[in-house]
Amino acid sequence: MGTSTPHHDSAAGTFEALYSPIMEALHDKRYKIAQIEDSGHLMTSYGLLHQRLARDIERTINLLKDYGDKRSKEDHMEAPRANPLDLLDSFQNCTYRAAELFEFYEKDLILYMGIKKSGRNLPAVENFQTKIRQYSKIWKIICNKCKHNHSFLVPIEGYYSSGERVLGFTLFTRKDDQIGPNKTLHKEADVFSYNMVLRSLLADVMASDMESAELIRAVSVENGSEKLKTASNGLPYISVLKKIYKLPRLSFPRESNCPYRDIQLVDQEKVGISLVPTAFQGQAPCRLQIVLNFYGEKIKFILPYGTEVGDLGFSTDSDKPNPYFVRVVFNDHYVF
């Protein structure tokens, strides 16, 4: 795919900031940056989107470690006393931020650069937008389903017979009076690990940035009056990368079939993106602990990797306001 080089402090031996492929493509060129009505300058809009995403990813990784530490002290055969929803909400916010950033790549960047989607540019722009849609697909599905279609993420823990534990989620959708895993994320995998989705999310963002830089070099015209000086505008992902590298590659059953992208430092100087089966699984079977929150008095449900339809329900004779909210923990759902 390509590489992105980080600023390197040789004295301290640490990375300070990741070079931006887009800013490198703009640097020292006489490109004319358009002003979009009711929008900030290209550099400001681009920088804010990345800063917000970086903060949300780092917050999610911190919550993942905190929740994992708390659960390691609890009896995993019992319902969790630690709250898995803060972690879940934080990851969902990551997908919202990422969707905003992918929309910037696919649409706004072309406007800022004055790239016309016609004539000789048409094949390059269409190919570029197709690739961005591929990188953003899973993240936009989660974002749009949760934000607009009232789907919801369900926290799940997996315990392999070989002793490993993995934390993650599934995406549930309600249709009529039945809820169950949404199959649009992947036709085989129902459950997704934080270990792999956080790594792949950042890889998809960086891959999109690299593709954007290639588009700029291929079709942009130098018609500005002054050369741009943008090489020092870095990306805020160094601390995030360090934490991502510490996450194990343990995944849920069948998750290794997902087309995750991987991100890694190459020779400690460049970030590379690859499409490789990096996830591994423990020894089957895997016991899933599913924390299901449902709303309403009665509901039918299907569990991940299941086919049988079950019933949940409760009733109350109280005339006081009731949120119709119930938490149910399934603790012995096995996947082979």
C-alpha positions in Angstrom: 0.0 0.0 0.0 2.5 2.6 1.1 4.3 4.2 4.1 4.1 7.2 6.3 7.3 8.4 8.1 7.2 9.7 11.7 9.3 12.6 13.0 12.1 11.0 15.0 14.0 12.3 17.9 17.3 10.4 17.7 18.5 11.7 21.1 15.5 10.6 23.0 14.9 7.5 20.9 11.2 8.2 20.7 8.7 9.2 18.0 7.2 12.7 18.3 4.6 12.9 15.6 3.6 11.0 12.5 4.1 12.6 9.2 0.9 13.2 7.3 0.9 11.7 3.7 -1.5 14.5 2.6 0.6 17.3 4.1 3.7 15.8 2.5 2.0 15.8 -0.9 1.0 19.5 -0.5 4.4 20.6 0.8 6.4 23.0 -1.4 3.7 22.9 -4.1 1.8 25.9 -5.6 -1.6 24.3 -5.0 -4.5 26.7 -4.5 -6.6 25.7 -1.6 -10.3 26.6 -2.0 -12.3 28.2 0.8 -15.5 26.3 1.4 -18.5 28.2 2.7 -19.2 27.6 6.4 -16.1 25.4 6.7 -12.7 25.9 8.2 -9.4 26.0 6.2 -8.2 22.7 4.9 -5.4 22.4 7.5 -7.7 23.3 10.4 -10.5 20.9 9.3 -8.1 18.1 8.6 -6.2 18.6 11.9 -9.3 18.7 14.1 -10.7 15.6 12.6 -7.6 13.6 13.3 -7.1 15.1 16.8 -10.7 14.1 17.8 -10.3 10.5 16.5 -6.9 10.1 18.2 -8.3 11.2 21.5 -11.3 8.8 21.2 -9.1 5.8 20.2 -6.7 6.4 23.1 -9.6 6.9 25.5 -11.0 3.5 24.3 -7.7 1.7 24.7 -7.4 3.1 28.2 -11.0 2.0 29.1 -10.3 -1.4 27.6 -7.3 -1.9 29.9 -9.2 -0.6 32.9 -12.2 -2.9 32.3 -9.9 -5.9 31.6 -8.0 -5.3 34.8 -11.3 -5.1 36.8 -12.7 -8.3 35.2 -9.5 -10.2 35.9 -10.3 -9.8 39.5 -13.9 -11.0 39.2 -15.3 -14.5 38.8 -15.8 -14.8 35.1 -18.6 -17.3 35.6 -20.7 -14.6 37.2 -22.2 -11.4 35.7 -19.7 -8.6 35.5 -19.8 -6.1 38.3 -17.5 -3.8 36.2 -19.4 -1.7 33.7 -18.7 -2.7 30.0 -20.9 0.1 28.6 -18.4 3.0 29.0 -16.0 1.0 26.9 -18.6 0.2 24.4 -19.8 3.8 24.1 -16.3 5.1 23.7 -15.6 2.7 20.8 -18.9 3.7 19.2 -17.7 7.3 19.4 -14.6 6.2 17.5 -16.7 5.0 14.6 -18.6 8.3 14.6 -15.3 10.3 14.4 -13.9 7.9 11.8 -17.0 8.3 9.6 -16.5 12.1 9.7 -12.9 11.7 8.6 -13.7 9.2 5.8 -16.3 11.7 4.5 -13.6 14.4 4.5 -11.4 12.1 2.4 -14.1 11.1 0.0 -15.8 14.4 -0.6 -14.4 17.5 1.2 -10.7 17.0 0.2 -11.7 17.1 -3.5 -13.5 20.4 -3.0 -10.6 21.9 -1.1 -8.2 20.9 -3.8 -10.5 22.1 -6.7 -10.3 18.6 -8.3 -13.0 18.2 -10.9 -14.6 14.9 -11.2 -14.7 15.0 -15.0 -12.6 14.6 -18.2 -9.2 13.1 -17.6 -9.6 13.2 -13.9 -12.7 11.1 -13.8 -11.1 7.6 -13.7 -8.6 8.6 -11.0 -11.2 10.3 -8.8 -13.7 7.4 -9.2 -11.0 4.8 -8.3 -10.0 6.9 -5.3 -13.5 7.2 -4.0 -14.1 3.5 -4.4 -11.0 2.7 -2.3 -12.1 5.1 0.4 -15.5 3.5 0.5 -13.8 0.1 0.9 -11.7 1.4 3.8 -14.6 3.0 5.5 -17.3 0.3 5.0 -17.4 -1.4 8.3 -17.0 1.8 10.3 -19.8 3.6 8.4 -22.1 0.6 8.9 -21.6 0.7 12.7 -22.0 4.5 12.7 -25.1 4.6 10.5 -26.8 1.6 12.0 -26.3 2.9 15.6 -27.0 6.6 14.8 -29.8 6.4 12.3 -31.3 2.9 12.5 -31.4 2.3 16.2 -29.2 -0.7 16.1 -26.9 -1.1 19.2 -23.6 -2.6 20.2 -23.7 -5.5 22.7 -20.7 -6.2 24.9 -19.3 -9.7 24.8 -16.5 -11.6 26.5 -15.0 -14.7 25.2 -13.3 -17.4 27.2 -11.3 -20.1 25.4 -10.8 -23.6 26.9 -7.1 -22.9 26.7 -7.5 -20.0 29.2 -7.4 -16.9 27.0 -9.9 -14.1 27.4 -11.0 -11.7 24.7 -13.2 -8.6 24.9 -15.4 -7.3 22.1 -18.9 -6.7 20.9 -21.6 -7.6 18.4 -23.9 -5.3 16.5 -27.6 -6.1 17.2 -30.5 -4.9 15.0 -34.2 -5.0 15.9 -36.7 -6.1 13.2 -40.3 -6.1 14.3 -40.2 -7.9 17.7 -36.9 -9.7 17.2 -33.3 -8.7 17.9 -30.1 -10.4 16.7 -26.7 -10.0 15.1 -26.5 -7.7 12.1 -25.0 -9.7 9.2 -24.0 -6.7 7.1 -20.7 -6.3 9.0 -19.5 -9.8 7.9 -21.3 -12.8 6.6 -19.3 -15.3 8.8 -18.2 -13.4 11.9 -20.9 -12.2 14.4 -18.5 -11.0 17.2 -15.6 -8.6 16.9 -12.6 -8.0 19.3 -11.4 -4.6 20.4 -7.9 -6.0 19.8 -8.4 -6.2 16.1 -11.0 -3.5 15.3 -8.9 -0.7 16.9 -5.8 -1.8 15.0 -7.7 -2.0 11.8 -9.6 1.3 12.3 -6.3 3.2 12.5 -4.9 1.3 9.5 -7.9 2.1 7.4 -7.5 5.8 8.3 -3.8 5.9 7.4 -4.5 3.9 4.2 -7.1 6.5 3.2 -4.6 9.3 3.9 -2.0 7.6 1.7 -4.6 7.2 -1.1 -5.5 10.9 -0.8 -1.9 11.9 -1.1 -1.6 9.8 -4.3 -4.7 11.5 -5.8 -3.3 14.9 -5.1 0.0 14.1 -6.8 -1.8 12.6 -9.8 -4.4 15.2 -10.7 -3.9 18.5 -8.8 -2.6 21.5 -10.8 -0.2 24.0 -9.3 -2.1 27.3 -9.9 -1.5 29.1 -6.6 0.7 32.1 -6.1 2.9 30.8 -3.2 4.4 27.4 -2.3 2.7 25.7 0.6 4.7 24.8 3.7 2.9 21.9 5.3 5.5 19.2 6.0 5.6 20.0 9.7 1.8 19.3 10.1 2.0 15.9 11.7 -0.7 13.4 12.8 -1.3 12.7 16.5 -1.1 8.9 16.5 2.2 8.0 18.0 1.0 7.4 21.6 -2.0 5.6 20.1 0.2 3.4 18.0 2.4 2.5 21.1 -0.7 1.3 22.9 -2.1 -0.5 20.0 1.1 -2.5 19.6 0.6 -3.7 23.2 -2.8 -5.2 22.5 -2.7 -9.0 21.9 -3.9 -10.3 18.5 -6.4 -12.7 20.1 -9.8 -12.7 18.4 -13.2 -14.3 18.6 -14.1 -17.5 16.7 -14.3 -16.9 12.9 -13.1 -13.4 13.3 -9.8 -14.3 11.5 -11.9 -14.4 8.3 -12.5 -10.7 8.5 -10.5 -8.6 6.0 -8.7 -6.5 8.7 -5.9 -4.2 7.7 -2.8 -4.1 9.9 -0.6 -1.1 10.8 3.0 -1.4 11.9 6.2 0.5 12.1 8.7 -0.7 9.4 12.3 -0.4 10.5 11.2 2.0 13.2 11.0 4.7 10.6 7.9 4.2 8.5 4.3 3.1 9.1 3.2 0.4 6.7 -0.3 -0.9 5.9 -1.0 -4.5 5.0 -3.9 -6.7 4.4 -3.0 -9.9 6.3 -4.7 -12.5 8.5 -3.2 -11.2 11.7 -5.8 -12.4 14.2 -5.4 -15.7 16.1 -7.8 -17.7 18.2 -7.5 -19.8 21.3 -8.4 -23.5 21.6 -12.1 -24.2 21.0 -14.7 -24.1 22.3 -15.1 -20.4 23.2 -17.6 -19.6 25.9 -19.3 -16.3 25.2 -20.6 -14.1 28.0 -23.2 -11.7 26.5 -24.5 -8.7 28.3 -27.8 -7.9 26.6 -29.8 -4.7 27.4 -33.2 -4.7 25.9 -36.1 -2.3 26.0 -39.8 -3.2 26.1 -41.8 -5.7 27.9 -41.3 -8.6 25.5 -38.8 -9.4 22.8 -37.6 -12.4 20.7 -33.8 -12.8 20.2 -31.1 -14.8 18.5 -27.6 -15.0 20.0 -24.4 -14.7 18.0 -23.7 -17.7 15.9 -27.0 -19.1 16.9 -30.2 -20.1 15.0 -32.7 -20.7 17.8 -35.2 -17.9 18.6 -35.7 -17.3 22.3 -38.1 -15.1 24.3 -37.4 -12.4 26.9 -39.9 -10.5 28.8 -41.1 -8.9 32.0 -44.2 -7.3 33.3 -45.0 -4.8 36.0 -48.2 -3.7 37.7 -46.7 -0.4 38.8 -48.3 2.8 37.6 -45.0 4.7 38.1 -42.8 5.6 35.2 -40.9 2.6 34.0 -37.9 2.7 31.5 -38.8 -0.8 30.2 -35.1 -1.6 30.4 -33.7 -4.9 31.4 -30.2 -6.3 31.5 -29.8 -10.1 30.9 -26.5 -11.9 31.0 -26.0 -15.1 29.0 -23.1 -16.9 30.5 -22.9 -20.2 28.8 -23.2 -19.7 25.1 -20.5 -21.8 23.4 -19.0 -21.5 20.0 -17.0 -24.3 18.5 
